[in-house]
């Protein structure tokens, strides 16, 4: 007899799409999806939204890395064994 895996269940594609629709505040998405032109606009907005999210994440990652690099600088004097002679 097998046991259930530990942790929450994995999300499927449908759950991710519904979460994105909720985050974009699309009302009556099923009705909007029936009209091809209006659904195309929603998909284009989602594309822009996700590209902005990716840019924000990259910027935050860059800011964190640069902050880490500036705070962890090693200061050695000439007597240190880490200095090349």
Legacy VTK file of the C-alpha trace (Angstrom):
# vtk DataFile Version 3.0
C-alpha trace
ASCII
DATASET POLYDATA
POINTS 85 float
0.000 0.000 0.000
1.448 3.361 -1.003
1.405 6.495 1.086
0.515 9.994 0.039
3.447 12.249 -0.824
4.458 14.819 1.767
3.569 18.448 1.088
0.910 20.157 -0.919
-0.233 18.760 -4.254
1.471 20.006 -7.402
-0.405 22.672 -9.298
-1.557 21.908 -12.800
-1.624 24.196 -15.836
-5.299 25.027 -15.352
-4.727 26.170 -11.766
-1.863 28.427 -12.882
-3.980 30.003 -15.616
-6.887 30.616 -13.240
-4.502 32.213 -10.733
-3.124 34.506 -13.445
-6.650 35.480 -14.505
-7.486 36.317 -10.903
-4.294 38.384 -10.527
-5.156 40.348 -13.679
-8.691 41.080 -12.392
-10.449 39.662 -15.459
-14.180 39.529 -14.712
-16.339 36.856 -16.362
-13.340 35.280 -18.091
-15.465 32.503 -19.610
-17.672 35.081 -21.342
-14.609 37.036 -22.474
-13.023 33.849 -23.830
-16.019 33.219 -26.093
-15.256 36.435 -28.002
-11.996 35.839 -29.853
-11.023 39.515 -30.183
-11.549 40.320 -26.516
-9.717 37.140 -25.444
-6.811 38.070 -27.700
-6.552 41.401 -25.848
-6.547 39.593 -22.497
-3.774 37.258 -23.671
-1.714 40.226 -24.885
-2.168 41.957 -21.521
-1.091 38.752 -19.777
2.025 38.615 -21.932
2.915 42.186 -20.984
2.090 41.527 -17.326
4.353 38.469 -17.180
7.234 40.247 -18.914
7.000 43.048 -16.345
6.979 40.489 -13.528
10.096 38.836 -14.963
11.867 42.202 -15.253
11.007 43.077 -11.655
12.326 39.719 -10.441
15.548 40.157 -12.409
16.010 43.671 -11.036
15.448 42.500 -7.461
17.900 39.633 -7.984
20.468 42.085 -9.372
19.930 44.467 -6.451
20.321 41.639 -3.958
23.488 40.389 -5.648
25.057 43.849 -5.789
24.131 44.513 -2.160
25.668 41.185 -1.179
28.820 41.910 -3.150
29.297 45.312 -1.520
28.669 44.086 2.027
30.901 41.011 1.813
34.020 42.687 0.481
37.178 41.215 1.987
39.612 43.784 3.279
43.192 42.559 3.572
46.407 44.256 4.346
49.676 43.342 2.662
50.620 40.878 5.387
47.574 38.743 4.671
48.225 35.383 3.047
45.379 35.990 0.575
47.228 38.807 -1.187
49.237 37.777 -4.263
52.890 38.733 -4.068
LINES 1 86
85 0 1 2 3 4 5 6 7 8 9 10 11 12 13 14 15 16 17 18 19 20 21 22 23 24 25 26 27 28 29 30 31 32 33 34 35 36 37 38 39 40 41 42 43 44 45 46 47 48 49 50 51 52 53 54 55 56 57 58 59 60 61 62 63 64 65 66 67 68 69 70 71 72 73 74 75 76 77 78 79 80 81 82 83 84
